[in-house]
Amino acid sequence: MINSHQFREAAKKFRAGRISLTEFNDFVFSKSELRNPNEAASKGKSANQRIDGLIKRLNRRPVDSHKGDFGRVIAIGGAEGMAGAISLTGVAALRSGSGLVKVAVPEMIQSLVAANNPCLMTLGCPADGDTFHGATEKALLHHCEWSDVVAIGPGMGRGGAQQWILKNLYAKIPQPMVVDADGLNALADGEVELNLHEGQRILTPHPGEFCRLVDRSITSRDELEVAAKELARSNGVIVVLKGNRTYVTDGEQDYQNQTGNPGMATAGSGDVLTGIITSLVGQGFHPLDASILGVHLHGTAGDLAAKKVGQVSLIATDLIDSLSVAIQALET
């Protein structure tokens, strides 16, 4: 499945007479199997076969590629004192292969995020205190039109405006959206109806955030996974339940990740995962496949980082530093 930007570019060439109908069809359909757009490409395969096939797709880059071919990501989040969280998400998306990444943050931290990595585009939004102003919603809806996929939540804060922004963007944006961290808290605090959404939604809670989403106290991992599958099925979303052996489900299919280690229990690790999954969706992976490959890559990067610095000393930037090695290692 190609992303929307790739489709638009091919359509422009066809209308301009620069490519034939046959060439247009070859471009659109050659990158993946023909399938129902709501069906994961790797359905029915074993876990290892699934991961192997997805890795091959990730590393398939035509020689005439340009940055628009690999997804336009917009990451929304951050607050005063929390510029690092959304920066990690943006840089992780770049390291996972995204061609273009724009980070939308409250205006007072825009310079901090921009200074974090010169490869990120930044968008400063009106602020109310140390977080987004409620009026930002319309501007964000407009800016999201540019993107193929949206990540929202890391470092965003839990004020009233955040609930309003999340509720409206969650419901209205037609692009796939990955919701993490304070984005999940805003959904829970605002009592948002999770089944009301235009595009595909991927929720990436840790157990505490998940319990807030379902408004229940659950301590058993088995019970958490059963509840996650039901939440996914009843709301038409994908749930990535983080933790030891992260669990991914769309309510019908499920996957339990086998990579990773306790050293990854560190601030910012989830923000990195959000960036990875968002990047893969932007590159044209089905959201379920992107979630499965994302947690596998995230854990693999964590295992490589632990070998280098040890589990005790591992921090989130080590995961990003190890992502390129993880992708190369999985090629072989």
Order of alpha helices (4+ residues) and beta strands (2+ residues): alpha-alpha-alpha-beta-alpha-beta-alpha-beta-beta-beta-alpha-beta-alpha-beta-alpha-beta-alpha-alpha-beta-beta-beta-alpha-alpha-alpha
